[in-house]
Amino acid sequence: MADYLLELQGITKSFSGNRVLDDVTLRVLPGKVHALIGENGAGKSTLMKILMGIYSANAGNIVLDGQQVHIGGPRQALDLGVQMIHQELSPVLDMTIAENVFAGVEETKKCLGIFRIVDRKRMDKEAADALAQVGLHFAPAKRMRELSIAQMQMVEIAKAISRKAKLIVMDEPTSALTEKETDILFDKIRALRDKGVSIIYISHKLEEISEISDMVSILRDGRMIETRPTKGVRREYLISRMVGRELTNFYPKREVPIGEVLFEARGIGWKNRVKDVSFSLRRGEILGVAGLVGAGRSETMSALFGVLRRDAGDVYLNGRKADIKKPSQAVARGMAYITEDRKATGLNLIASIKHNITSVYLRLFTRRRLINEKNEQNAADKYIQMLKIRTESREKRVQLLSGGNQQKVAIAKWLAGDPDIVIMDEPTRGIDVGSKYDIYALMGELAARGKAIIMVSSEMPELMGMADRIMVLADSRVSGFVERKDFNQEKILGLQFV
């Protein structure tokens, strides 16, 4: 038997003359959780797409169970026992769980001795068996849209089990999960590992890497930097190897003067999912917003910005009541809103970086209804440099950027109008530590310039590292405020369950 279940040997890949993988070798042992980490753009996704047959390597080999194989597409990878669970799940929501589990590999039976039809009874039985193995006891006929994101994630694992996968790639599997849901997922991963299944685990959450993985490989700029056992490795060491430099203070919090009240929300309500939310926000302040999934954090931000038509409450700017019933009115009053889902609501993915950056404040780049191309180019170049967006050209489509660079574009498009109030909903979700650091530094710079920032985050260390004050939401209401001098993780968590 081969020592390694999988060997990716000397993988090299270029796009349009740009080398994104350079002689990368990755070896995965049977029955182990192998973490793969690196900044966005390091080459992790490209390497896994080569493994799945989505891309072809320019050089290198894939060896599975000691045999060199050619993988021409995801179906062939599946036949070889390799399954990938993508970060952005794409279930067919109006199909049943069983139909999703067996999509593309439906069980069939003979009908009238001539035709073959789908064997729904067999599919339901096998789907139920696979679901039970991941702790789900739903009816296989249940529609996918009735499940939570965490439950859909478990269905994906059940799909891999039903297809007898011996290697499962998990790409940011906890990005939309709560802490409790993450614990359940980790239990299932350990159970799979104990049955001899290998896992390639991709995540930017380094605390997860230490908890769940046996081995860790580090990619940087398309090169394999190091592979080592995870046990005993320090988080700071992983960060320095990922980014190629020391980040001496991961949360570069700047102490700036807190000025007068700039913004107030009084009694904000929306459809029983935002209930009597009131708070104030001062110049130079970073107000963190904590709360469990479903506590109403994003709904509150959308109601403040006019995305949702609130049915109660008022907002005040500089002490004066502001009529904000739609986003254009919020923008006109110096507000910006970086939404939590950059791909769905934050960016025009098929447009260029330049056109995304100038999209919100296009009037600043027009004269007599004609766009001033030079001014538009200068603005794009300015924010590409300011936010360290990695790209060969301002004309590059946003969909071709890494997640961290996409997030920077989503932020840049709001900075072009020099807003006074910046709402950031999960500003660092699913991005690498280097990009996170750049965004934290930008937040500090904005605060130093007298801007007021609301930062919604599911990551407690991030909130405690960057906020001056934390507002906690529970059951769609404000359950309390905690000042920076009183920050305590247990105290903040306790307010989430009030």
C-alpha positions in Angstrom: 0.0 0.0 0.0 1.3 3.5 -0.8 2.5 5.6 2.0 0.4 8.6 0.7 -3.2 8.6 -0.4 -2.5 11.6 -2.6 0.6 13.1 -4.1 0.5 16.3 -6.2 3.9 16.3 -7.7 5.6 19.4 -9.1 2.4 21.1 -10.2 2.9 24.2 -12.3 0.1 26.4 -13.8 0.1 29.7 -15.7 -2.7 31.9 -16.9 -1.9 34.3 -19.8 1.8 34.1 -19.0 1.3 34.7 -15.3 2.5 31.7 -13.2 0.2 31.1 -10.3 1.6 27.7 -9.2 5.3 27.0 -9.4 6.5 23.4 -8.9 4.1 22.7 -6.0 4.2 19.3 -4.3 1.5 18.3 -1.8 1.4 14.9 -0.1 -1.6 13.7 2.0 -1.6 10.7 4.3 -4.5 8.3 4.6 -6.9 9.1 7.4 -5.5 12.5 8.2 -6.8 16.1 8.2 -4.3 18.1 6.1 -4.7 21.8 6.3 -3.8 24.0 3.3 -3.3 27.6 4.1 -2.1 30.8 2.4 -3.2 34.3 1.6 -5.8 34.9 -1.1 -4.1 34.6 -4.4 -1.5 32.1 -3.0 -2.8 29.4 -5.3 -4.9 27.2 -3.0 -8.0 27.2 -5.2 -6.1 26.7 -8.4 -4.3 23.7 -6.9 -7.6 22.1 -5.8 -9.2 22.8 -9.2 -6.3 20.9 -10.8 -7.0 18.1 -8.4 -10.7 18.1 -9.3 -10.0 18.3 -13.1 -11.4 21.7 -13.5 -8.0 23.1 -14.7 -5.2 21.2 -16.4 -1.7 21.7 -15.0 1.1 22.9 -17.4 3.4 20.5 -15.6 3.3 17.9 -12.8 1.6 14.7 -11.9 -1.3 13.5 -9.7 -0.7 10.2 -7.9 -3.6 8.5 -6.1 -3.1 5.4 -4.0 0.3 5.0 -5.6 -1.0 5.2 -9.2 -0.5 8.1 -11.5 -3.9 9.3 -12.7 -5.3 11.8 -15.2 -8.3 13.7 -13.9 -10.3 15.2 -16.8 -13.2 16.7 -14.8 -15.1 16.6 -11.5 -17.0 13.5 -12.5 -13.8 11.6 -13.1 -12.5 12.9 -9.7 -15.6 11.6 -8.1 -15.2 8.1 -9.7 -11.7 8.0 -8.2 -13.1 8.8 -4.7 -12.2 12.5 -4.6 -14.9 15.0 -3.6 -14.8 18.8 -3.0 -17.1 20.8 -0.8 -16.9 24.4 -2.1 -17.0 27.5 0.1 -20.0 28.8 -1.8 -22.6 26.0 -1.7 -24.7 25.7 -4.8 -27.5 23.3 -4.0 -30.6 23.1 -6.2 -33.0 24.6 -3.6 -36.2 23.3 -5.0 -35.0 19.7 -5.3 -35.1 17.3 -2.4 -32.1 16.3 -0.2 -32.0 12.9 -1.9 -32.1 14.5 -5.4 -29.2 16.8 -4.4 -27.2 13.9 -2.9 -27.5 11.9 -6.1 -27.4 14.7 -8.6 -25.6 13.5 -11.7 -25.3 9.9 -10.4 -28.9 9.0 -10.0 -29.8 5.4 -9.1 -32.0 3.8 -11.8 -34.0 0.7 -12.3 -35.4 -1.1 -15.3 -39.0 -0.3 -16.3 -41.0 -2.7 -18.5 -37.7 -4.5 -19.3 -36.8 -1.8 -21.8 -36.4 1.6 -20.2 -34.5 2.8 -17.1 -36.1 5.2 -14.7 -34.9 6.9 -11.5 -35.1 4.6 -8.5 -36.4 7.1 -6.0 -37.0 4.6 -3.3 -33.4 3.4 -3.4 -32.1 6.9 -3.5 -34.2 7.9 -0.5 -32.9 4.9 1.5 -29.3 5.5 0.7 -29.6 9.2 1.3 -31.2 8.6 4.7 -28.3 6.3 5.6 -25.7 8.9 4.6 -27.6 11.7 6.5 -27.7 9.5 9.6 -23.9 9.2 9.5 -23.5 13.0 9.8 -26.2 13.3 12.5 -29.1 14.5 10.3 -32.4 12.8 10.5 -34.4 14.7 8.0 -36.7 13.0 5.5 -34.8 12.7 2.2 -37.8 14.2 0.5 -37.3 17.5 2.4 -36.6 20.4 0.1 -33.1 21.9 0.3 -34.4 25.5 0.8 -35.9 24.4 4.1 -32.4 23.8 5.5 -30.0 26.2 7.2 -26.5 26.8 5.7 -25.0 24.6 8.3 -27.4 21.8 7.5 -26.7 22.2 3.7 -23.0 21.9 4.6 -23.7 18.6 6.4 -25.7 17.4 3.3 -22.6 18.0 1.2 -20.6 15.8 3.6 -23.4 13.2 3.4 -23.1 13.3 -0.4 -19.4 12.6 -0.2 -20.1 9.7 2.2 -22.7 8.2 -0.2 -20.3 8.3 -3.0 -17.6 6.5 -1.0 -15.2 9.4 -1.1 -11.7 8.6 0.3 -10.5 12.2 0.0 -12.7 15.2 0.7 -11.6 18.8 0.1 -13.3 21.3 2.3 -12.9 24.9 1.3 -13.7 27.4 4.1 -16.4 25.1 5.5 -17.2 27.2 8.6 -17.3 30.6 7.0 -21.1 30.8 7.5 -21.4 28.6 10.6 -21.9 29.5 14.3 -19.5 28.3 16.9 -21.9 25.5 17.9 -22.4 24.4 14.3 -18.6 24.5 13.8 -18.2 22.1 16.8 -20.7 19.7 15.2 -18.9 19.9 11.9 -15.5 19.1 13.6 -17.0 16.1 15.3 -18.1 14.8 11.9 -14.7 15.5 10.4 -13.0 13.5 13.2 -15.4 10.6 12.7 -14.6 10.6 9.0 -10.8 10.7 9.8 -11.2 7.8 12.2 -12.8 5.8 9.4 -9.8 6.3 7.2 -11.1 9.2 5.1 -8.5 12.0 4.3 -9.5 15.6 4.5 -7.8 18.6 2.8 -9.0 21.5 5.0 -8.7 25.0 3.6 -9.4 27.9 6.0 -8.2 31.4 7.0 -9.2 30.8 10.6 -5.9 29.7 12.0 -7.4 28.7 15.4 -9.4 26.1 13.5 -6.3 24.8 11.8 -4.7 24.1 15.2 -7.8 22.4 16.5 -8.8 20.1 13.6 -5.7 19.3 11.5 -2.9 16.8 11.8 -0.6 18.4 9.1 -0.4 21.8 7.6 1.0 23.0 4.3 1.7 26.7 3.6 1.4 28.2 0.1 2.8 31.7 -0.7 2.8 33.3 -4.1 2.2 30.0 -5.9 5.0 28.2 -4.1 4.9 25.5 -1.4 6.7 27.1 1.6 6.5 24.3 4.2 4.6 21.2 5.3 4.8 20.2 8.9 2.8 18.6 11.8 0.3 21.0 13.2 0.8 20.1 16.8 2.8 22.7 18.7 3.0 25.2 15.9 2.3 28.8 16.9 -0.3 31.0 15.1 2.3 33.8 14.8 4.6 31.4 13.0 2.0 30.4 10.5 1.1 34.0 9.8 4.7 35.0 9.2 5.3 32.0 6.8 2.0 32.8 5.0 2.7 36.5 4.4 6.5 36.4 4.3 6.8 39.1 7.0 6.1 39.5 10.7 2.8 41.1 11.7 3.9 42.2 15.1 0.4 43.5 16.1 -2.3 41.6 14.3 -4.9 44.1 15.4 -3.3 47.5 14.7 -5.7 49.5 16.8 -5.0 53.2 16.7 -5.9 55.3 19.7 -7.6 58.4 18.3 -9.7 61.1 19.9 -13.4 60.3 20.1 -15.3 63.3 19.0 -18.9 64.5 19.0 -22.0 62.3 18.3 -22.3 62.0 14.5 -25.1 59.5 14.1 -28.0 58.3 16.2 -30.5 55.5 15.8 -33.6 55.7 17.9 -36.1 52.9 18.2 -35.3 51.2 14.9 -37.7 48.4 14.0 -38.4 46.1 11.0 -40.9 43.3 10.7 -40.2 41.9 14.2 -36.6 41.1 13.1 -35.2 44.4 14.3 -36.8 45.5 17.6 -36.4 49.0 19.2 -32.7 49.3 18.4 -31.1 52.5 19.7 -27.5 53.6 19.8 -25.2 56.6 19.1 -22.0 56.8 17.1 -19.2 59.3 17.5 -16.5 60.7 15.2 -13.3 58.6 15.4 -15.2 55.7 17.0 -15.3 52.1 15.8 -18.5 50.5 17.2 -18.4 46.7 17.1 -21.7 44.8 16.7 -21.8 41.3 18.1 -24.6 38.7 18.2 -25.4 35.2 17.2 -26.6 34.3 13.7 -30.2 35.4 13.5 -29.9 38.1 16.1 -30.7 40.8 13.6 -27.3 42.3 13.0 -27.4 42.6 9.2 -31.1 43.4 9.2 -30.4 46.4 11.5 -27.7 47.7 9.3 -29.9 47.4 6.2 -32.7 49.2 8.0 -30.4 52.1 8.9 -29.1 52.4 5.3 -32.6 52.2 3.7 -32.1 48.8 2.1 -35.0 47.6 4.2 -37.9 49.9 4.7 -38.1 50.2 8.5 -41.5 50.4 10.1 -40.3 52.1 13.3 -37.7 54.5 14.5 -35.6 57.4 13.2 -32.0 58.2 12.4 -30.2 61.5 13.2 -27.1 63.0 11.6 -25.3 65.7 13.6 -28.3 66.0 15.8 -30.8 66.5 13.0 -33.4 64.0 11.9 -32.5 62.5 8.5 -35.1 61.2 6.1 -33.4 57.9 4.9 -35.9 55.6 3.3 -33.6 54.2 0.5 -29.9 53.8 -0.1 -29.5 56.8 -2.4 -30.6 59.0 0.4 -28.1 57.4 2.8 -25.3 57.9 0.3 -26.3 61.5 -0.2 -25.9 62.1 3.5 -22.4 60.7 3.7 -23.1 57.1 4.6 -21.5 53.9 3.2 -22.5 50.3 3.5 -20.1 47.4 2.8 -22.4 44.4 2.8 -21.6 41.0 4.2 -21.9 39.2 0.8 -19.5 40.9 -1.5 -20.4 38.7 -4.5 -24.2 38.9 -4.2 -24.6 42.5 -3.1 -21.3 44.2 -3.0 -19.7 44.0 -6.4 -20.4 43.8 -10.1 -18.3 40.7 -10.7 -18.2 40.9 -14.5 -17.2 44.6 -14.5 -13.6 45.8 -14.2 -11.9 47.0 -11.0 -12.1 50.5 -12.3 -15.8 50.5 -13.0 -16.6 48.9 -9.6 -14.5 51.5 -7.7 -16.3 54.4 -9.4 -19.7 52.9 -9.5 -21.3 54.4 -6.4 -20.1 58.0 -7.0 -20.2 58.0 -10.8 -21.4 61.6 -10.8 -18.0 62.7 -9.5 -16.4 61.4 -12.7 -18.9 62.8 -15.2 -19.4 66.2 -16.8 -22.4 67.0 -18.9 -23.4 63.3 -18.7 -20.0 62.2 -20.2 -17.6 60.1 -18.1 -14.1 61.7 -17.7 -12.0 58.6 -18.4 -8.8 60.1 -17.1 -10.4 61.0 -13.7 -11.9 57.6 -13.5 -8.5 55.9 -14.2 -6.8 58.1 -11.6 -9.3 57.3 -8.9 -9.0 53.5 -9.6 -5.2 53.7 -9.5 -5.4 55.7 -6.3 -7.5 53.1 -4.4 -5.7 50.1 -5.9 -2.5 51.5 -4.4 -4.1 52.6 -1.1 -5.7 49.3 -0.4 -2.8 47.2 -1.9 -5.1 45.5 -4.4 -3.1 42.8 -6.2 -3.8 43.1 -9.9 -2.0 43.5 -13.2 -4.5 46.1 -14.5 -7.3 48.3 -13.3 -9.3 46.8 -16.3 -9.2 43.3 -14.8 -12.6 41.8 -14.1 -13.4 41.6 -10.4 -14.5 38.0 -10.7 -10.9 37.0 -11.6 -9.5 38.5 -8.3 -8.9 36.5 -5.1 -11.4 36.9 -2.3 -9.3 39.3 -0.3 -8.7 41.6 -3.3 -12.4 41.4 -4.1 -13.2 42.6 -0.6 -10.8 45.5 -1.0 -12.5 46.6 -4.2 -15.9 46.4 -2.3 -14.4 48.8 0.3 -12.7 51.0 -2.2 -15.9 51.8 -4.1 -17.3 53.5 -1.0 -14.1 55.4 -0.1 -14.3 57.3 -3.4 -17.1 59.5 -2.0 -15.2 60.3 1.3 -18.2 59.2 3.5 -18.4 60.2 7.2 -20.2 57.0 8.4 -19.0 53.6 7.2 -21.0 50.4 8.0 -18.8 47.3 7.6 -20.8 44.0 7.8 -18.3 41.1 8.2 -15.5 43.0 6.5 -12.9 40.2 6.8 -15.1 37.1 6.2 -13.3 34.5 4.1 -10.1 36.5 3.4 -6.5 35.9 4.3 -4.6 37.3 7.3 -2.6 39.7 5.2 -5.7 41.2 3.7 -7.3 41.3 7.1 -4.4 43.3 8.5 -4.6 45.8 5.6 -8.4 46.3 6.2 -7.8 46.8 10.0 -5.1 49.4 9.2 -7.5 51.2 6.9 -10.2 51.2 9.6 -7.7 52.9 11.9 -6.8 55.4 9.3 -10.4 56.3 8.7 -11.1 56.7 12.4 -8.0 58.9 12.7 -9.6 61.1 10.0 -12.7 61.6 12.1 -14.8 59.0 10.3 -17.3 56.9 12.3 -17.3 53.1 11.7 -19.8 50.4 12.5 -18.2 46.9 12.3 -20.4 43.8 12.4 -18.4 40.7 13.0 -18.9 37.1 14.1 -15.2 36.9 15.2 -14.9 37.9 18.9 -11.1 38.5 18.7 -11.6 40.9 15.8 -14.3 42.9 17.7 -12.2 43.0 20.8 -9.1 43.9 18.9 -10.5 46.8 16.8 -13.6 48.2 18.5 -13.8 51.1 21.0 -17.2 49.8 22.2 -19.2 46.8 21.4 -23.0 46.7 21.0 -24.5 43.2 21.5 -27.7 42.1 19.9 -29.8 39.2 21.1 -33.3 38.2 19.8 -33.2 41.3 17.4 -32.8 43.7 20.4 -29.8 45.5 22.0 -28.9 43.4 25.0 -26.1 45.7 26.2 -23.0 47.7 25.5 -19.4 47.0 26.6 -16.7 49.7 26.7 -13.2 48.8 25.6 -11.7 49.0 29.1 -14.3 46.3 30.2 -13.9 43.9 27.2 -14.2 40.4 28.4 -15.1 37.5 26.1 -17.3 35.7 28.6 -19.2 39.0 29.3 -19.9 39.7 25.7 -20.9 36.1 25.0 -23.2 36.2 28.0 -25.0 39.2 26.6 -25.7 37.2 23.4 -27.9 34.8 25.3 -29.9 37.3 27.3 
